[in-house]
């Protein structure tokens, strides 16, 4: 932390991850690669996580948007954490409902 400032937790990982659209594609310029690629469209990510997208020069000197894809990882980790919290809450609610059903059946059998 000696080199970092304004450190704050990511609080909305799940909503950000759900807004992302993973895609597969092939480059139009085969000199880049002819293999199937996977990832995200930088222009779309810029609407969700603008700090992960920058303008830069492409190999033909044109200006393009570049995505810092590794920056998505902390949002994925936070999204998993948020989902685990949701799962724990739902498991707790389910356990209470199961107990209620068992008690209801038991009380009906006694009467």
N, C-alpha and C positions, 0 to 999 in steps of 0.2 A: 504494500500500500504506500510505500515511500514515494513512488513515482506517479501515483494516481490521485485524482481529486474528484469531487462531486460524484462519488460512488453511490449508486442507488440500486435497489433490487428491481428486476423486471417484474412487473405485476400483471401484465396482460398477455402472457405468452400464448395461451390457448386461442384467444381471439385473433391474434396475429397469424398464428400457424394455420388456423382454419380459413383465413382469408387468402393464403398463398395457393397458387395453382401450379403443382408440379407438372412438368411436361417432358416429352421426349421430342427430339428433332434431329435433322441432319443439316449441316452447313450448306448453304448455296455454293460457297467457294470451297471446292474440294481440296484446294491447297492447304486449308486450315485443318481439315480432317474429313474423311469419308465415313467414319464410324458413327453409329447412332449415339447421340448425346442425351443427357438427362439433366434436369435442373429447373430453372425458373427463367421467366422473361424479365429482364432488368426493368423495363418500363412498367411492368405490372407491380413488381416488388417496390419500385419507387413510390407508388401510391400507398403502400402499407408500411414499409420500413425505409424511408427516404435516406437515412444516414448510411445505408448499405450500398447505395448506388452513386456512382460518380461518372462524370464525362471524362473520356480519355481518347487518345489517338489509336486508331486501328492500324493494322500493318500497311494499309494503303494510304495512310495519313488522314483519313476521314475521321471525324469526331463521332464516337459511339458511346453508348451507356455501358458501363461495366459494373458487374455485381460482385460484391465481396461476400460470396456465398457462405464462407465459414462464420460470418456474423449471424447467420440464422441459427446456428447450433444453440446458443444460450436461450433462444426463444423456444426451441424444441424441448430443451431440458425443463424449462419453466412450464411448458404445456403439459409435459408428462407429470410433473409435480401437481399441477392443478387438477388433472384428471384423477390422479391417485387420491387427492382430497375428496373429489366428488364420489369416487368409488367407495371410500371409507364411510362417507356420510350415507350413501345408499345402502351399504351393508348394515350399518347401524339401524337405519330405518326398517330394513327388511327383518332384522333380528327382532325388533320390537313388535312388528306386525305378526311374525311367527309366534311369538310368546302370547300375544293377544288372542290369536286363533286357538292356540292350545288351551289357554285358560277358558275361552268361551266354550270349547267342546267339553272340557272337563266339568264346567259348571252345569252345562245342559245335561250331561250324563248323570250327574248327582241328583238332578231334580226329577 
